[in-house]
Amino acid sequence: MENLLDGRKISAEINAETAQRVSQLNARGISPCLVFVRVGEDPASRVYVGMKEKTAAKLGIISRTIVLPEETSQETLLSLIKDLNADPETHGILVQAPLPKQIDETIVYRSVLPNKDVDGFHPENVGKLMLGESSGFVPCTPAGVHELLRRSGKTIPGSHAVILGRGNIVGKPMAALLIQKADDANCTVTVCHSRTPNIAEICRTADILIAAMGVPEFVTGDMVKPGAIVIDVGVNRIEDPNAKNGARLVGDVAFEAVRTLAGKITPNPGGVGPMTIAMLMRNTAQAATPGRA
């Protein structure tokens, strides 16, 4: 489909760039290393970490996975992170969500050193993003969406971007990226959420529509302006008696209804997901680069 914004293809381009950077670091005696910390045996977390491990191996990035029991205390996890922070051979640390209920995710993410926070969740990195300082790490999913837009062939500056969702992982950092005074941003940004009235009307004004609400197939054809770029971040499991295991994954966009209207649209799967992993790998290579702030 001509208007498909293929995340697999674009992530492969970024991964090739990262592999070259890793090779250059290797030539300087540096082996980028990313450590995954997983608490418990959440099935989705196991799959996500496994995918990240495979990509790291392909790009020449060393990865280690530390699995802690479900009952692990917050103090034990923080002690592990302290050790990883002090380890000069560990360049990036990723604590996989979700965490068990006895652990405060906010405290955990703040405990990772900003220069090893390849997820981009530490307040210092969040602050740098808001200020437009390039020395910080940008959260991987918004960074991946931004790269999709940059490489879409469409003009970004001057566009009206509507973001559905105000979460700390996607919505807020996405808005911060697109509103920056920069050649690949300079958008007018509207952030919608569950309390926003007239969402459909606002969506129809969007040149760029980014759906990250976590509501299955929320965006329908009558909500999209013809020619708009539509990015689907959502991953939702819905019941389907005809599907294997009685369920299937869908995005926040009703793809079949929207694709005939959109100027560019991401598939789901195969859109944002591969980009998120690609940006994690790029962040890790950056974290291993000497002299980086």
C-alpha positions in Angstrom: 0.0 0.0 0.0 1.5 3.3 -1.1 0.6 5.3 1.9 1.8 2.7 4.5 4.3 4.1 7.0 6.3 0.9 7.4 7.9 0.8 10.8 9.8 -2.4 10.0 11.5 -0.8 7.0 12.4 2.4 8.7 13.6 0.7 11.9 15.9 -1.4 9.8 17.4 1.8 8.4 18.0 3.1 12.0 19.3 -0.2 13.2 21.9 -0.2 10.3 23.0 3.3 11.5 23.2 2.1 15.1 25.2 -1.1 14.1 27.7 1.2 12.3 28.0 3.3 15.4 28.5 0.2 17.6 31.3 -0.9 15.2 33.0 2.4 15.6 32.8 2.1 19.4 34.2 -1.4 19.2 37.1 -0.1 17.2 37.8 2.2 20.2 37.7 -0.7 22.6 34.1 0.1 23.8 31.5 -2.6 23.9 28.0 -1.1 24.5 26.1 -3.0 27.1 22.4 -2.9 28.0 21.1 -4.6 31.1 17.4 -5.5 31.4 15.9 -6.0 34.8 12.7 -7.9 35.0 10.7 -8.6 38.2 8.4 -11.6 38.0 7.2 -13.6 35.0 4.7 -11.4 33.3 4.2 -13.1 29.9 4.2 -9.9 27.9 7.3 -8.6 29.6 9.1 -11.9 28.8 8.2 -11.4 25.1 9.2 -7.8 25.0 12.6 -8.3 26.6 13.2 -11.3 24.4 12.6 -9.1 21.3 14.9 -6.4 22.6 17.6 -9.0 23.3 17.5 -10.4 19.8 17.8 -6.9 18.3 20.7 -6.1 20.5 22.5 -9.2 19.4 22.0 -8.4 15.8 23.5 -4.9 16.2 26.5 -6.0 18.3 25.2 -4.7 21.6 25.9 -6.8 24.6 22.7 -7.5 26.6 22.2 -9.1 30.0 18.9 -9.9 31.6 18.5 -10.1 35.4 15.2 -11.7 36.5 14.1 -11.2 40.1 11.3 -13.1 41.8 7.8 -11.6 41.9 8.0 -11.0 45.6 11.2 -8.9 45.4 11.2 -5.9 47.7 11.7 -2.4 46.5 14.8 -2.1 48.6 16.3 -5.2 46.8 15.6 -3.8 43.4 17.0 -0.4 44.3 20.2 -2.0 45.6 20.6 -3.9 42.3 20.2 -0.7 40.3 22.7 1.0 42.6 25.2 -1.7 41.7 24.5 -1.4 38.0 24.8 2.4 38.2 28.3 1.9 39.6 29.3 -0.7 37.0 31.4 1.0 34.3 30.7 -1.8 31.8 27.0 -1.2 32.0 26.0 1.6 29.7 22.2 1.3 29.7 19.7 0.1 32.3 16.1 -0.8 31.4 13.7 -1.8 34.2 10.9 -3.6 32.4 7.3 -2.5 33.3 5.0 -3.5 34.8 6.5 -4.0 38.2 4.7 -5.8 41.1 2.4 -3.8 43.3 4.9 -3.6 46.2 7.3 -1.5 44.1 6.9 2.2 43.2 7.8 2.6 39.5 8.4 6.3 39.9 11.0 5.8 42.6 12.7 3.0 40.6 12.9 5.0 37.4 14.4 8.0 39.3 17.1 5.7 40.8 18.6 4.9 37.4 21.4 7.4 36.6 20.3 9.9 33.9 23.3 8.9 31.7 22.2 5.2 31.8 18.5 5.9 31.6 18.1 4.7 28.0 14.3 4.6 28.6 14.3 8.4 29.1 12.1 8.3 32.2 14.4 10.0 34.7 13.2 13.6 35.7 16.5 15.0 34.4 16.0 13.6 31.0 12.3 14.6 31.0 13.4 18.2 31.9 16.0 18.2 29.1 13.3 17.1 26.6 11.0 19.9 27.7 13.9 22.5 27.4 14.9 21.1 24.0 18.4 20.0 25.2 19.7 17.2 23.0 22.0 15.8 25.7 19.2 13.9 27.3 17.5 10.6 26.4 14.1 10.8 24.8 11.6 8.0 25.7 11.8 5.4 23.0 8.2 5.3 21.7 7.8 9.0 21.2 11.3 9.1 19.7 10.3 6.3 17.3 7.1 8.1 16.3 9.2 11.3 15.7 11.6 9.3 13.4 8.6 7.9 11.5 7.4 11.4 10.9 10.8 12.7 9.9 11.3 9.9 7.4 7.7 10.0 6.1 8.4 12.5 3.3 5.7 14.8 4.6 6.3 18.3 5.9 6.2 18.5 9.7 6.7 22.2 10.5 3.5 24.2 10.6 1.4 21.1 11.0 -1.4 20.7 13.5 -0.6 17.6 15.6 -3.3 16.1 17.7 -2.2 13.6 20.3 -4.8 11.3 21.8 -3.5 10.4 25.3 -1.6 12.4 28.0 0.5 9.6 29.5 4.1 10.2 30.7 5.4 7.5 28.4 3.9 8.7 25.1 1.5 11.6 25.1 3.4 14.2 27.1 6.9 13.6 25.7 5.4 13.4 22.2 3.9 16.8 22.6 7.2 18.1 23.9 9.0 16.8 20.8 6.7 18.2 18.3 6.3 21.7 19.8 10.1 22.3 19.9 11.5 25.2 17.8 13.3 22.9 15.3 13.2 22.0 11.7 11.7 18.6 12.4 9.1 20.0 14.8 7.5 23.5 14.9 4.0 22.0 15.2 0.9 23.4 16.8 0.1 20.6 19.3 -3.3 19.7 20.8 -3.3 17.0 23.5 -6.7 15.2 24.0 -7.6 12.8 26.7 -10.6 11.1 28.4 -12.1 14.4 29.6 -11.7 16.3 26.3 -15.1 17.2 24.8 -15.6 17.0 21.0 -12.6 14.8 20.4 -13.9 13.7 17.0 -14.2 17.3 15.9 -10.6 18.1 17.1 -9.2 15.0 15.4 -10.7 16.1 12.0 -8.5 19.2 12.2 -5.3 17.2 12.6 -2.6 17.1 9.9 -0.8 14.6 12.2 -2.9 12.3 14.4 -1.2 10.2 17.0 -3.4 7.7 18.8 -2.0 6.6 22.2 -5.1 6.2 24.4 -5.2 2.4 24.9 -8.8 2.2 23.6 -9.3 -0.5 20.9 -10.0 1.0 17.4 -11.0 4.3 18.9 -10.1 6.4 15.8 -12.7 5.7 13.1 -12.8 7.0 9.5 -15.1 9.9 10.3 -12.5 11.3 12.7 -9.7 11.7 10.2 -9.0 14.6 7.8 -8.3 13.3 4.3 -4.5 13.3 3.7 -3.6 13.3 7.4 -0.7 11.3 8.8 -2.1 8.7 11.3 0.2 7.1 13.8 -1.2 4.2 15.9 0.6 3.6 19.1 -2.0 1.5 20.8 -1.7 -2.2 21.6 -5.0 -3.8 22.8 -6.2 -7.3 23.2 -9.8 -8.0 22.2 -11.9 -11.1 22.2 -12.2 -12.9 18.8 -13.6 -16.4 18.7 -12.1 -16.9 15.3 -8.6 -16.0 16.4 -6.0 -18.3 18.0 -6.5 -18.4 21.8 -9.8 -16.5 21.3 -8.2 -13.1 21.1 -6.3 -10.8 18.8 -4.3 -7.6 19.0 -5.6 -4.3 17.6 -4.4 -0.7 17.8 -6.2 2.5 18.8 -7.0 3.1 15.1 -9.6 1.2 13.0 -7.1 0.6 10.3 -9.3 -0.6 7.5 -11.7 2.3 7.9 -8.9 4.9 8.1 -6.3 3.8 5.6 -8.3 4.9 2.5 -8.4 8.5 3.9 -5.0 8.8 5.4 -2.0 10.4 3.5 0.3 8.1 5.6 -0.7 5.5 8.2 1.2 3.0 10.3 0.2 -0.7 10.3 -0.4 -2.4 13.6 1.7 -4.5 14.2 4.7 -3.4 12.2 4.4 0.3 12.8 5.5 1.9 16.0 6.6 -1.3 17.8 9.8 -1.9 15.8 10.7 1.8 16.0 10.5 1.7 19.8 13.1 -1.1 19.9 15.3 0.7 17.3 15.4 3.9 19.4 16.3 1.9 22.6 19.3 0.5 20.7 20.2 3.9 19.4 20.0 5.3 22.9 22.3 2.6 24.2 24.9 3.3 21.6 24.7 7.0 22.6 25.1 6.1 26.3 28.3 4.2 25.5 29.8 7.1 23.6 32.6 8.8 25.6 32.1 12.5 26.4 28.4 12.4 26.2 26.8 14.7 28.7 
